[in-house]
Amino acid sequence: MKKTASKAKIIASARVHDKDTGSPEVQISLLQQNINSLSSHLKKHPKDVDAKRGLLEIVAKRRKLLNYLEKKSKKRFNALNKKIKA
């Protein structure tokens, strides 16, 4: 699947309203996709230090957004958490 098509699919599944592209839920879902792809890359190439550093940065950014969402709305945080873990 092409990158733009998969990105559009993720946005459609995580958005809060019809024109939503920047809510924390969407951003976290997109970061989760990047984390999954980098994790699979690092399984094949364990010595790729640059990818490992990028992965750590993305994980930190996702953690910050999750903390923000938890403070802002516990209900939305729990719903997103269930969706990510599923």
C-alpha positions in Angstrom: 0.0 0.0 0.0 1.3 3.4 -0.8 2.3 5.7 2.0 -0.3 8.4 1.3 -3.1 5.8 1.1 -2.1 4.2 4.4 -1.8 7.7 6.0 -5.3 8.6 4.8 -6.6 5.4 6.1 -5.1 6.0 9.6 -6.4 9.5 9.7 -9.9 8.3 8.7 -9.9 5.7 11.5 -8.6 8.1 14.2 -10.2 11.4 13.5 -12.6 13.1 15.9 -14.6 15.0 13.2 -14.9 15.0 9.4 -12.1 17.6 8.7 -9.8 16.5 11.5 -6.1 16.0 10.6 -4.3 17.4 13.6 -5.9 16.2 16.8 -3.8 14.3 19.3 -5.6 11.1 18.4 -4.6 11.4 14.7 -1.0 12.4 15.5 -0.6 9.5 17.9 -2.0 7.1 15.4 0.4 8.3 12.7 3.4 8.1 15.1 2.3 4.6 16.1 2.5 3.6 12.4 6.0 5.1 12.1 7.1 3.3 15.3 5.8 -0.1 13.9 7.7 0.4 10.6 10.9 1.5 12.3 10.7 -1.4 14.7 10.4 -3.9 11.9 13.3 -2.2 10.1 15.5 -2.4 13.2 14.8 -6.1 13.5 16.4 -6.6 10.1 19.1 -4.0 10.7 20.0 -4.0 14.4 23.2 -1.8 13.9 21.3 1.1 12.2 22.0 3.7 14.9 20.4 6.5 13.1 17.1 4.6 12.8 17.3 3.7 16.5 17.8 7.3 17.4 14.8 8.4 15.3 12.7 5.7 16.9 13.5 7.0 20.3 12.6 10.5 19.3 9.2 9.3 17.8 8.5 7.3 21.0 9.2 10.4 23.1 6.9 12.6 21.0 4.1 10.0 21.2 4.6 9.8 25.0 4.3 13.6 25.3 1.1 13.6 23.2 -0.4 10.8 25.3 0.4 12.7 28.5 -1.3 15.8 27.0 -4.4 13.8 25.9 -4.6 12.2 29.3 -4.6 15.5 31.1 -7.1 17.1 28.6 -9.6 14.2 28.4 -9.3 10.9 30.2 -12.2 9.5 28.2 -10.5 10.2 24.9 -7.2 8.9 26.2 -8.8 5.6 27.3 -10.6 5.2 24.0 -7.3 5.8 22.0 -5.4 3.5 24.3 -7.8 0.6 23.6 -7.6 1.3 19.9 -3.8 1.3 19.8 -3.5 -1.9 21.9 -6.1 -3.8 19.8 
